[in-house]
Amino acid sequence: MTGPFQTEDQAIADPTVQAIYEAMRRDSDYRMQDGSIRMLLDACQQAGVDLGAYEGRIIRWIARVAEPQAAAAIAAVITRAGKGGTP
């Protein structure tokens, strides 16, 4: 993930978010939640975060209720925190 994002438009422009929206345009059966879940779980894994069952359930819930750009903002924070953060 990139970031920090200053605006929603920046988050929407993120390549991962764009890939989710593109997948939705190509395949009417594709669920954007699936892309958001993958994005959040990948960010946790890359940051070295071990998720408990409840935490994993909450990550999946966030992905179901949030648009991909919101999930990208959360994933970007997780990614930066895993790298020691950026000012």
C-alpha positions as CSV (number, residue, x, y, z in Angstrom):
1,M,0.0,0.0,0.0
2,T,1.0,3.5,-0.6
3,G,0.1,6.4,1.6
4,P,-0.2,8.4,3.7
5,F,-3.4,9.5,1.9
6,Q,-4.4,13.1,2.3
7,T,-7.7,12.7,0.4
8,E,-10.2,10.1,-0.6
9,D,-9.2,10.7,-4.2
10,Q,-5.7,9.7,-3.4
11,A,-6.9,6.5,-1.9
12,I,-9.1,5.8,-4.8
13,A,-6.1,6.3,-7.1
14,D,-4.1,3.6,-5.3
15,P,-3.3,0.7,-7.7
16,T,-4.8,-1.9,-5.4
17,V,-8.1,0.0,-5.1
18,Q,-8.2,0.5,-8.8
19,A,-7.6,-3.2,-9.3
20,I,-10.6,-4.0,-7.1
21,Y,-12.9,-1.6,-9.1
22,E,-11.5,-3.0,-12.4
23,A,-12.3,-6.6,-11.3
24,M,-15.8,-5.4,-10.5
25,R,-16.2,-4.0,-13.9
26,R,-15.0,-7.1,-15.6
27,D,-16.9,-9.7,-13.5
28,S,-20.4,-9.1,-12.2
29,D,-19.9,-11.8,-9.7
30,Y,-16.8,-10.2,-8.2
31,R,-17.4,-8.8,-4.7
32,M,-15.4,-5.7,-3.8
33,Q,-15.4,-7.0,-0.2
34,D,-13.2,-9.9,-1.3
35,G,-10.6,-7.5,-2.6
36,S,-10.7,-5.4,0.5
37,I,-10.4,-8.4,2.8
38,R,-7.4,-9.6,0.8
39,M,-5.8,-6.1,1.0
40,L,-6.3,-5.8,4.8
41,L,-5.1,-9.4,5.5
42,D,-2.0,-8.9,3.2
43,A,-1.2,-5.7,5.0
44,C,-1.4,-7.4,8.4
45,Q,0.8,-10.3,7.1
46,Q,3.4,-7.9,5.6
47,A,3.5,-6.0,8.9
48,G,4.1,-9.2,10.8
49,V,0.7,-9.0,12.6
50,D,-0.6,-12.3,14.0
51,L,-4.4,-12.0,14.1
52,G,-6.5,-13.7,16.6
53,A,-9.9,-15.1,15.6
54,Y,-11.8,-12.1,16.8
55,E,-9.4,-9.7,15.2
56,G,-9.7,-11.6,11.9
57,R,-13.5,-11.4,12.1
58,I,-13.3,-7.6,12.7
59,I,-11.0,-7.2,9.7
60,R,-13.5,-9.1,7.5
61,W,-16.4,-7.0,8.9
62,I,-14.6,-3.7,8.1
63,A,-14.0,-5.0,4.6
64,R,-17.7,-5.8,4.2
65,V,-18.9,-2.4,5.3
66,A,-16.2,-0.1,4.0
67,E,-15.5,0.9,0.4
68,P,-12.1,-0.3,-1.0
69,Q,-10.6,3.2,-0.6
70,A,-11.4,3.1,3.2
71,A,-9.9,-0.3,3.5
72,A,-6.8,1.0,1.6
73,A,-6.4,3.8,4.2
74,I,-6.5,1.2,7.0
75,A,-4.1,-1.1,5.2
76,A,-1.7,1.8,4.5
77,V,-1.6,2.6,8.3
78,I,-1.0,-1.1,9.1
79,T,1.7,-1.3,6.5
80,R,3.5,1.9,7.7
81,A,3.2,0.8,11.3
82,G,4.8,-2.5,10.5
83,K,7.7,-0.6,9.0
84,G,8.2,1.6,12.0
85,G,5.8,4.3,10.7
86,T,6.4,7.4,8.7
87,P,6.2,10.9,10.1
